[in-house]
Each structure stands twice: as structure tokens, then as C-alpha cells.
Amino acid sequence: MTFMAAQSLPEQIADHIREKIIRFELKPGENIREAQLAADLQVSRSPVREALKLLEKQRLVEQTPRKGTKVTGLSSEYITSLYNITGALIMLAAKECTEKSTPEDLRKINQTVLDAADAVRRKDIHAYYTAFFDFSLACLKAARDPLLEEMILDLLPGVRRMQYLTFTLRRESLYENLAVIERGNGYLQQGNSNMAVETVFEYITKEKEVALKTLETGLQIIKDLPVSTVREPAVKSNEHREQL
């Protein structure tokens, strides 16, 4: 990954760890060793600790006194709560997006759906995953509700983790998933907030069922997911030197 200079060092490190958790390069329940992580990234342990606190707020890691930090586990209770709460917030965002979006907002939203459709045709699961969340974020921005946006963004990494897993396991059957996104986009473009919200409810309900079914098959499938072999660069910034 490429660290962005505009971010603080803890935020850069949090992004680095977050992506590894979302893509199951760090598995549920796996220990995260501060010292090893700091050595790998060539930073001190202080910004690593701050990064882990940011991830704890997003419920991606759990920190226990004298026991250290581990990746948050997955359970049916957690998944049900995650999708129920996030879904309710996204339905509100869909309503506000439909009511507040400008022609330029709608153009950007529509482009992400076109990107998603292209990814499905090419059977490019990673491109579809990216386009799907680009669509979600474009809709969220168009809602123009900072508090709602903050609440959803805190929960979104957990959803991203489950969607990455379920998309990966059904790469050959994403047309059905795309069809709902296209239908929802159609209602947004028409300004039909009631149907846009109804489509979000339908989508979240279905995705929650898929996530729960995936969990029921056992976490062995997670252990078998391929891990990226790309080496991560060391952090190089003024903040890095200041905190060493």
C-alpha cells in the first residue's frame, strides 16, 4: 500500500492494518503484536498503539489489559447486529441522498454502478468490490449529513470485511447482487426515495442472510483464503521521525 502524507502516522498505520483485517490477511482471533508490527513498518510502538485504538473504535480489534490485541472474532450475533444497525442508517442515508442529491452527485453515483457492471462482466471480483463501496460512499456524500456519515463510516469497516468474504466466495454469481444495485440506482436517479429505501432494505436483508450462511459453513474457508505476498513499504514521513 502507499501511505498518504496528508494523514497522521497513526491513521496511516490504522489504514494498513484495517486493510489486512478486511481482506483476512489477519484472521479473526489472530493476535497483533505491537513490537513486530512496529519493526515491520519501521516506526516506534507509540503510533502503533494509537492506530490500534482507532481500530478498536471500529470494532476490528479487541484490546485486553495484559493480554494484548487480537482481531475481533465473527459470530452470528455480531453479524446480525452489524447488518441491522448499519442497514437502518443506510436506509436513512438513501432517503436523504434521494432528496438532496444534485445532478453532479447523480452522475458520479451512476458512474460507480457502470463500473460495477463492467467488473461483473469481466468477472473481476476486486474491481466489483471497489465499485460497490465507491457507490455506497458516493451516495453517503450526496446525503450531506455529517453526523450520519460519521456513524456509518465507523461501522463500514465491519461490513467491508464481511462483504469482501462473501463476494470472494460467490464471484461467479454477482449478477444477482448487481441487479439490486442497478435497481436502487434507478430509483435514486428518478428521485423515488420510498423505493430507494425499500431496495436498500431488500439488499441488506439478503446480504445479512448470505453473511450468516457463510459463517455457518465454518471459518475454515477463511483460513484457506489466499494471502497477499506484496511487501509493505516502511513509513517515511516527518511525523515518523518526530515520533521515534
N, C-alpha and C positions, 0 to 999 in steps of 0.2 A: 504494500500500500504506500501511498505518498502522503506524508504528513503536511498539513496545511499551516503555513506560517501565521495566518490570522487567528488561529486557535491557541489557547493556552496549552502548555505542555501536558497537564493532567487531562485535558479534553482530547488531545491527540492520542494519548495513551489509552484513554477510555474507548475511543473510536476503534483503535487497533484490537483491543480485547473484545469489544462488542461484536465486531465482525466475525471473530473466531468463534464466539459463542453461538451467534446466529447461524453460522454455516457448519456447526457441530464439529469444528476442529478442536474445540474444547467441549467435552461431552457433559451432559447433566451429571452432577455429583462429583465432577473432577476437581481436584484441589488446584488452586492457583498459588504458586509460590512467589511471593513478592521479590525475594532476593534473586531468584533465577530470571524472573521477568525483567527486573531492573538491569541485570547483567546482559541479557539478550538485546535490550533496547539501548544499552549504554547510557542509562540515566541513574540518578540516585533513587532510593526507595521512597523518599517523601512524595514526589509526584505520582508514583505508582499507587501509594496509599490513597491519595486524593482521587485518582481515577477510579479505584475500586469503590469508593464511597458514592461516586456518581452512578456507577453501575448497580450498586445496591439499591439506590432510589428507584431504578428502573426494574428492580426485581430480577436482574440477570445473575447476580451473585448473592451469596449469603455469607456474612461475616460473624464468626463466633469467637468471643474472647478466649484466648489461649489455645484455640483450635485452628485459627486461620480462616482462609477464604475458600469457598468452593462454588462451582457453578450451580445455580438453582436447579433443583430437580423438576421433573414433569409429573403431574398427577392429573387425574380426571377432574378433581375438584378445582385445581388451579386453572386448567384449560377452560372449564365451564365458566368460571368467574371471569377469566380474562376476556373471553369472547362476548359474554353477556354485557359486561361493563363497557368494553370498547365499542361493541355494536350499538349500544344505546347512545353513546357520544357521537359515533359516526352518523347515525341517523339524524341527529340534530345538526351535524355539520352539513349533511346532504340537503336538508331543508334550507339552511342559511345560504349555502352555496347557490342553490337554485334561485333564491330570492335576491342575492346580492351580486352575482357574477356579471362581469362586463363582457362585451363581445370578444375582447382580447383574452380574458380568462377562459371563455368557452373554446376559443381557438386552441389555446395551449392544452386544455383538457382533452379535446378531440384528437390532438396530435399524439398524446400518450396512448390513446386507445388504438390509433392506427399503428403505432409502434408495437403495441402488444399483439395485434393481429398479425403483423409481419413476423414477429418472433414465433408465434404458434405455427405459421405456415412453414417456417424454416426449422421447426422443432428445436428451437434454441431456448432451453428452459431458463437459463440465466438471464437472457435478454427479456424473456417474458416476466420473470420475477422483478427485474429492474423497472420495466414499463408499468407493471401493475402498481408498484409503490410510487412511481412518478405520477400516475393517475390519482392515487389517493392523496398525495401531498399537494398536487395542483388543485384538487377540489377543496382541500382544507384551507389553502391560502386564499382561495376565492370566497370562502365563508367570512373572512375578515372578522374573526372573533378571537383575539389574542388569548383569552383565558381558556376557551375551548381548545384552541390549538395546543397550548401548553399541556393540558390534561391528556390529550390524545397522544402527543409526542412522547410523554412519559410511559405510556402503555404500549406504544407501537413496536418497540424492540421485541417484546414478548410475542406479539403477533407475527412479526417478521420471522422469528425463529421457527414457529410452527408452520408458517406458510412456506418457508424455504424447504422444510422437511416434506410437507405434503405435496408441493409442486414437484420436487425431485422424484418422488415415488410414483407420480402419475403423469410423467412427461408425455406419454402417448395419448392422454385423454384430456387435454386442456381446452379443446374446442368448446366443451360444455361450460367451463369456467369463463372463457372469453365471451360466450354468448350472453351471459348475465351482465358482464361489464358493459358490453355494447348496448344492451337494452337500457341499463341505467344511464349511460351516457346520452342515449337518445332522449330520455325524459328530461335530463339536465338541459340539453340543447333546446328543448321545446318549452322549458320553464315550468314543467309539471312537477311541482315539489312533492305532492302526495304520492305519485307513482315512483318518483326517485327514492323517497324514504321507504316505500314498500319493497322496492327492489333491493335496497341495502339490507333490509330485514331478512329477505329471502336468501341473500348471499351469505350473510353472517351465520344464519341458522344452518345452512348447508355446510359451510366451512367448519363450523364447530363440530358437526357430526363427523366430518372427514377426519378432523384432528383427533377426536375421541376414538374413532375406529382405528386410526393409525397407532395410537397409544396402546390399545387393547392387543394389537398384534405382538407387542413386546418391544423393548428397547434394543433388541439385538440388531434390528435394522439400522439403528443409529450408529452402532459400533462398526457396521460394515460400510458406512458412507465413506467415500474417498476423501482424503485429507490433502489440502494443497501443499505442494513441495516448494512453493516460492519463498525465498528467504526475505524476511522483512528488514528494511534498512534501519540503521541506527538513527536516533533523533539528533538532528543538528540544528540548533537554534540558539539565540541569545538567552532565551529563558532556560534552556538546558544548562548553559554554562553558569547562569546565576544560581541555579538550584543545586548544583553539585557541591 
